[in-house]
Amino acid sequence: MSRRHLVMLLGLAAIWGASFLFIKLGVEAVEPAVVVLGRLLVGFAVLVPVVVVRHAVPDVRAMWVPFLVLGVLNNALPYWL
């Protein structure tokens, strides 16, 4: 494993671990729905600029049902539970 990969792995671990720490602290102070909304908004705010810069905007009109199902089953519902 190169030094670059090790740094990337440690950065990912820090981000991933911090999110669970903030969830634990957040659940004690706010409702789960607010925590879910916050995580989804942060993810949206990070990923949208990446998609726009890469010019990889999918045709959402043709795929809105799969996006909705994927979003609910893989993101919103597990974070809520």
Secondary structure, DSSP 8 states (H G I E B T S, - for coil): --HHHHHHHHHHHHHHHHHHHHHHHHHHHS-HHHHHHHHHHHHHHHHHHHHHHTT----TTTSHHHHHHHHIIIIIHHHH-
